[in-house]
Amino acid sequence: MDTIIRINDAVNDIIWGVPIIILILGTGLFLTFKLNFVQFRHIGFLFKKTLGEAFDKDSEDKGPGDVTSFQAAMMAVSAIVGSGNIAGVATALVAGGPGALFWMVVAAVVGMSTKFAEIALGVHYRRTNPDGTVTGGPMYFIEDGLGKRWLGIIYAVLSIFVALAISAVVDTNTMVSVLSENFNVPVLPAGIVIVILTAIVIFGGFSRIGRVSEILAPFMGGAYILAGIVAIIININLLPQAIAEIIKGAFNPSAITGGAIGSVFIAMRYGMARGMFSNEAGLGTGAMVHSGAKVDHPIEQAVWGPIEVFLDTIVVCSISAIVIVLSGLWSTGEYEGANLTIAAFNSIIPGGGYIALSAVILFGFSCLITFYTYVERSVEFISGTNKHNTAVRVLWLFAVLFGALSHESFVWDLADTFNGFMIIPNLIAVLLLHKVVIELKDEYYSEQLPIYKENKKNKSV
C-alpha cells in the first residue's frame, strides 16, 4: 500500500501542476468572456429561471426527459453538496492553509461559466433510448460534437473510476469514519447499513433517485447553511481577522502557517482540487444528470450551472472554511477531514458538532445515490445499451462496502488523481464546442430575457 500511495502522490504532483491549473482557469475565463459574463449579467434572470421556477408543475409536461428540471438540479446539487463541502474543505485547509479557500472561490467564480457550457452541451447532444429514457453527458458531446468516440470512451472509463473513488469510496469512508469516531459505531456494520439504504434507492432507477434528491437536497443544505451562519454570527468580532488570514494565506501562506505551508502554489493547488471535487465545474459529470431533465431548450437547464456552483462553493464551502478558521483548529494537527469540521462547529456552537455530523451523513448518502448515475450513464455509452444496469448497481454496492473499509487520506488523494485525468478530455471538448454553446445561449436569451424584463417592469408599475 505504501508503494501505491507514493506512486499516486507522484502522479498527483504532475497532474495538478501548472498546466492543469492554467487549463482550468483559462477555460473558465475564456468561456466567461465568450458567453458575455453569463454568471454576472442578468443575475435576477438566472435566479428566476432556476430557484424562482423550482416548483413549477408545468415542467411535468415538458420533454423529452425522465425527471423535472428541478429534480435534475437537485440530483446535481446532491452530488456536489457532499463530503467535499465538509471533509474536502477541511483537508484543503490542513494541506494548503486558510488561503486555499480564496483559490477555491476564484476557481468557482470562473467555473460557473464552464458548468453552464457543460450542461448546455449535455442536454443538446443527449440521446433517447429505445425504452424512452434519455441519456447524455460529455462522452456524448465528445462523440457527436467532435466525432471522437474513442475520446468519449476514455472519458466514460475515467468517469467510472472518478465516481467509484469520489463517492463510493470517499463518501462512504467519510460517513463511517465520523460514526466510528463520534459514536464508536463499528465500521463493517455501518458500511452494511449504508449499502442497504443505497440499494433501496438506486434499484428504483433514475426517477426514484430524482424524487429522493428533491426532498433531501434542500433540507440538508438549508440546515447546514443556517448552522454555519449562526456560528459565524456568534464570532462576528473575529470574522475580519479570519478573512484577513484567508486572503493573506492565499498569497503568503508561510506568514499564516509559520512556514508549515510552503508556497502559494500549494494553497492554489489544494484549493482548486478540492473546489473542483466539490462543485464539479470542469469535470462535466453534472451534465450526465442534467441531461435527464424535461426541458424544451438546453439553456433552460444550463442556467442551473452558475447557481449550483454559487450555492455549493461560494456559500456552503465558504461557510465550512470560515467556521474552521474561526475555531483555530485547522492548525493543531489534532483532527483531519470531516472530524475537523465537526470539531470546529462543536467548539463554537454547543451541540453544533451534531449538526455537522448529521450533514456529513446526509451529504454523503445523497452523493452515493447520485454519483451512481455517472457510472450507469458511462456504462451505457461504452456498451451502447442500458441492459447492464442491474450488474452496475451490484458493482456499485460492493464499491460502497469497500469504501467503508478504506483509509481516508489515501482515498482523497486518489480522488484528486482521477479528477485531474478526467478534466482534460472534457475541457478540450467544451473549448472546441464553445460556438455551439454561444448559439444556444443567444437563441434562448433573445427569446426569454425580453419576457423576463417585461414581466419585471409590469410588477414594478
NORWO-V288087 format. One record per residue. N is the residue number from 0. PSI is psi in whole degrees, 0 to 359 (* if undefined). Layout:
# NORWO-V288087
n = (N & N)
psi = (PSI & PSI)
This chain:
# NORWO-V288087
n = (0 & 1 & 2 & 3 & 4 & 5 & 6 & 7 & 8 & 9 & 10 & 11 & 12 & 13 & 14 & 15 & 16 & 17 & 18 & 19 & 20 & 21 & 22 & 23 & 24 & 25 & 26 & 27 & 28 & 29 & 30 & 31 & 32 & 33 & 34 & 35 & 36 & 37 & 38 & 39 & 40 & 41 & 42 & 43 & 44 & 45 & 46 & 47 & 48 & 49 & 50 & 51 & 52 & 53 & 54 & 55 & 56 & 57 & 58 & 59 & 60 & 61 & 62 & 63 & 64 & 65 & 66 & 67 & 68 & 69 & 70 & 71 & 72 & 73 & 74 & 75 & 76 & 77 & 78 & 79 & 80 & 81 & 82 & 83 & 84 & 85 & 86 & 87 & 88 & 89 & 90 & 91 & 92 & 93 & 94 & 95 & 96 & 97 & 98 & 99 & 100 & 101 & 102 & 103 & 104 & 105 & 106 & 107 & 108 & 109 & 110 & 111 & 112 & 113 & 114 & 115 & 116 & 117 & 118 & 119 & 120 & 121 & 122 & 123 & 124 & 125 & 126 & 127 & 128 & 129 & 130 & 131 & 132 & 133 & 134 & 135 & 136 & 137 & 138 & 139 & 140 & 141 & 142 & 143 & 144 & 145 & 146 & 147 & 148 & 149 & 150 & 151 & 152 & 153 & 154 & 155 & 156 & 157 & 158 & 159 & 160 & 161 & 162 & 163 & 164 & 165 & 166 & 167 & 168 & 169 & 170 & 171 & 172 & 173 & 174 & 175 & 176 & 177 & 178 & 179 & 180 & 181 & 182 & 183 & 184 & 185 & 186 & 187 & 188 & 189 & 190 & 191 & 192 & 193 & 194 & 195 & 196 & 197 & 198 & 199 & 200 & 201 & 202 & 203 & 204 & 205 & 206 & 207 & 208 & 209 & 210 & 211 & 212 & 213 & 214 & 215 & 216 & 217 & 218 & 219 & 220 & 221 & 222 & 223 & 224 & 225 & 226 & 227 & 228 & 229 & 230 & 231 & 232 & 233 & 234 & 235 & 236 & 237 & 238 & 239 & 240 & 241 & 242 & 243 & 244 & 245 & 246 & 247 & 248 & 249 & 250 & 251 & 252 & 253 & 254 & 255 & 256 & 257 & 258 & 259 & 260 & 261 & 262 & 263 & 264 & 265 & 266 & 267 & 268 & 269 & 270 & 271 & 272 & 273 & 274 & 275 & 276 & 277 & 278 & 279 & 280 & 281 & 282 & 283 & 284 & 285 & 286 & 287 & 288 & 289 & 290 & 291 & 292 & 293 & 294 & 295 & 296 & 297 & 298 & 299 & 300 & 301 & 302 & 303 & 304 & 305 & 306 & 307 & 308 & 309 & 310 & 311 & 312 & 313 & 314 & 315 & 316 & 317 & 318 & 319 & 320 & 321 & 322 & 323 & 324 & 325 & 326 & 327 & 328 & 329 & 330 & 331 & 332 & 333 & 334 & 335 & 336 & 337 & 338 & 339 & 340 & 341 & 342 & 343 & 344 & 345 & 346 & 347 & 348 & 349 & 350 & 351 & 352 & 353 & 354 & 355 & 356 & 357 & 358 & 359 & 360 & 361 & 362 & 363 & 364 & 365 & 366 & 367 & 368 & 369 & 370 & 371 & 372 & 373 & 374 & 375 & 376 & 377 & 378 & 379 & 380 & 381 & 382 & 383 & 384 & 385 & 386 & 387 & 388 & 389 & 390 & 391 & 392 & 393 & 394 & 395 & 396 & 397 & 398 & 399 & 400 & 401 & 402 & 403 & 404 & 405 & 406 & 407 & 408 & 409 & 410 & 411 & 412 & 413 & 414 & 415 & 416 & 417 & 418 & 419 & 420 & 421 & 422 & 423 & 424 & 425 & 426 & 427 & 428 & 429 & 430 & 431 & 432 & 433 & 434 & 435 & 436 & 437 & 438 & 439 & 440 & 441 & 442 & 443 & 444 & 445 & 446 & 447 & 448 & 449 & 450 & 451 & 452 & 453 & 454 & 455 & 456 & 457 & 458 & 459 & 460)
psi = (320 & 322 & 317 & 318 & 318 & 319 & 316 & 321 & 319 & 317 & 319 & 318 & 327 & 311 & 314 & 39 & 192 & 317 & 317 & 325 & 321 & 319 & 315 & 305 & 321 & 316 & 315 & 316 & 318 & 312 & 326 & 315 & 314 & 328 & 16 & 45 & 52 & 330 & 349 & 322 & 144 & 48 & 322 & 321 & 317 & 312 & 324 & 318 & 352 & 274 & 327 & 333 & 24 & 323 & 27 & 113 & 344 & 337 & 341 & 331 & 356 & 164 & 177 & 169 & 168 & 337 & 164 & 165 & 317 & 319 & 318 & 318 & 319 & 329 & 317 & 318 & 321 & 328 & 321 & 327 & 83 & 217 & 333 & 329 & 338 & 297 & 320 & 316 & 318 & 315 & 327 & 318 & 323 & 317 & 325 & 0 & 174 & 331 & 342 & 327 & 320 & 312 & 332 & 317 & 319 & 312 & 325 & 318 & 313 & 335 & 344 & 318 & 327 & 316 & 325 & 312 & 319 & 314 & 317 & 314 & 322 & 315 & 321 & 320 & 13 & 161 & 154 & 127 & 162 & 331 & 5 & 346 & 162 & 156 & 150 & 182 & 178 & 324 & 331 & 318 & 341 & 316 & 308 & 328 & 321 & 345 & 28 & 78 & 324 & 323 & 326 & 322 & 319 & 315 & 316 & 318 & 316 & 321 & 327 & 313 & 322 & 313 & 318 & 317 & 313 & 312 & 301 & 322 & 302 & 310 & 317 & 316 & 319 & 317 & 311 & 331 & 314 & 327 & 320 & 318 & 323 & 334 & 5 & 33 & 126 & 141 & 311 & 310 & 321 & 317 & 320 & 318 & 317 & 321 & 315 & 314 & 320 & 318 & 319 & 322 & 308 & 334 & 353 & 357 & 182 & 320 & 324 & 321 & 320 & 318 & 319 & 317 & 324 & 328 & 316 & 315 & 308 & 322 & 308 & 319 & 317 & 317 & 319 & 317 & 316 & 316 & 320 & 319 & 318 & 316 & 320 & 318 & 320 & 326 & 34 & 331 & 338 & 354 & 314 & 320 & 320 & 317 & 321 & 320 & 320 & 314 & 315 & 321 & 337 & 330 & 344 & 69 & 322 & 336 & 334 & 324 & 359 & 27 & 358 & 328 & 125 & 326 & 168 & 323 & 323 & 314 & 318 & 316 & 311 & 325 & 314 & 318 & 312 & 329 & 316 & 324 & 321 & 307 & 348 & 12 & 115 & 338 & 327 & 353 & 328 & 331 & 333 & 322 & 313 & 335 & 344 & 5 & 145 & 88 & 156 & 340 & 139 & 322 & 337 & 330 & 330 & 332 & 343 & 337 & 301 & 323 & 318 & 313 & 320 & 309 & 318 & 307 & 308 & 326 & 292 & 311 & 320 & 320 & 314 & 312 & 317 & 319 & 319 & 316 & 318 & 323 & 333 & 4 & 346 & 334 & 1 & 336 & 5 & 332 & 160 & 157 & 216 & 330 & 332 & 315 & 318 & 315 & 323 & 314 & 319 & 329 & 341 & 317 & 125 & 119 & 3 & 334 & 328 & 328 & 314 & 321 & 317 & 321 & 320 & 314 & 311 & 316 & 314 & 317 & 321 & 324 & 321 & 319 & 335 & 324 & 335 & 324 & 332 & 318 & 316 & 313 & 319 & 318 & 322 & 318 & 314 & 317 & 340 & 10 & 158 & 23 & 352 & 13 & 323 & 315 & 321 & 319 & 320 & 316 & 317 & 318 & 323 & 321 & 323 & 316 & 321 & 320 & 325 & 334 & 7 & 172 & 127 & 307 & 324 & 319 & 330 & 316 & 322 & 320 & 319 & 318 & 308 & 321 & 314 & 316 & 321 & 331 & 319 & 302 & 326 & 310 & 328 & 315 & 317 & 318 & 316 & 335 & 16 & 331 & 328 & 317 & 317 & 316 & 316 & 317 & 315 & 320 & 313 & 315 & 324 & 333 & 315 & 327 & 317 & 324 & 317 & 315 & 321 & 317 & 320 & 321 & 319 & 324 & 331 & 346 & *)
